[in-house]
Amino acid sequence: MESGISKILHVHLAGLKDNYIPGDLSPTRRYFARDVIQPEITAQHGLIQVPKGPGLGVEVDEDALKYFAIDHPIIDGGTRFGAKHEFD
């Protein structure tokens, strides 16, 4: 199962010409009572509208993301959990 963030990407990809194998194109409520995007993905008469806004056309629901997250690490300037990490 995928959250709305990746599912809305599949909606965009399915809307492209010659895309024969789209990913999960189910409405949000098929698997989740609440998702991490707004507006949620809905189907009307078997069709899902491709959002027209900037980016993927949806907003991340920060409260839902915090609710579902197991951990809340903060990554800032190469430090994580207070320890310095060097990245190659």
Helices and strands as residue ranges (DSSP letters): H 4-14, G 28-30, E 37-38, E 59-60, H 62-68, E 75-76, E 79-80, E 83-84
